[in-house]
Amino acid sequence: MKRTAILSSVMAAVMLAVSVTFGQEGENLWSSGTAHTLPQGRWEKGLFQPLRFGLSDTKELRLNPLISLLAPHIHLKVSRRPVGGWQRAYRYGIISPTPLLRMVQRAGTGGFLADDPDIGEVPWMVMIRQEVLLSRPWSRGLVTLKGGVAVALGAGDIDSRLQIELPVIYPRLALYHSGYQLNFGLDVSAQLSQRLVLLGDADLFFSPALDGPAWEHKGMMQWNKSDRLQLSFGYKLTYTPFPWGTQWHLIPLFDLQIARQRGSERL
């Protein structure tokens, strides 16, 4: 049981790393979940958060190098000119979870998916997502609204029993059973001091494969030592409509991020 709990935590951490994270200092640094993009040549990487790189002042690339070996993926965020005081951006992503899911489709320890000839192997699937982000400053921070749609390709014949009934993971895998998914969210940041930032978000996921919307909330305290080092800690609260009933889960979060500007000699 203990080993199963540890493996479940690792699996949830992997899915959290693949999913979108956020941060804010000023408008363009530590700005993952906002409509702002990194300055050209700047990169940011955390223990759990993905690598982000400013291709230009309006284009940002995001991926997790290690997880991409198990679930190939890439994300691109493109910012546009503000409209009515709202900074706009579009975020595009593509991911194939098949290698990761096949790795955990086994019997015994480490198996999260049933390995049964009657069920069959996880098919090759690809998810394509597009999101719109709108950010606007307020007296002490930044407010971001977001909405998106994702479609799954190649999942038409997936068996309904191929599910991982864990928080964070289950709502995201529901996409491959329904063919599409909608998401809406709100992110708010508040500058408490020169170095401390309080972050909060709320996200809703809608899919025909879910018995109602899945809800997630994240709260983080962020200490920005400089524009090159950030420490954050907090929690993630989830409300998930599992097949056997809805359930709440509280997950602790921690991360350490470093950043560097290309051409700069200092870390």
Secondary structure, 3 states (H helix, E strand, C coil): CHHHHHHHHHHHHHHHHHCCCCCCECCCECCCCCCCCCCCCEEEEECCCCEEEEEECCEEEEECCCHHHCCCEEEEEEEEEEECCEEEEEEEEEECCHHHHHHCECCCCCCCECCCCCCCCCCCCEEEEEEEEEEEEECCEEEEEEEEEEEEECCCCCCCCCCCCCCCHHHHHCHHHHCEEEEEEEEEEEECCCCEEEEEEEEEEECCCCCCCEEEEEEEEEEECCCCEEEEEEEEEEEEEECCEEEEEEEEEEEEEEEEECCCCCC
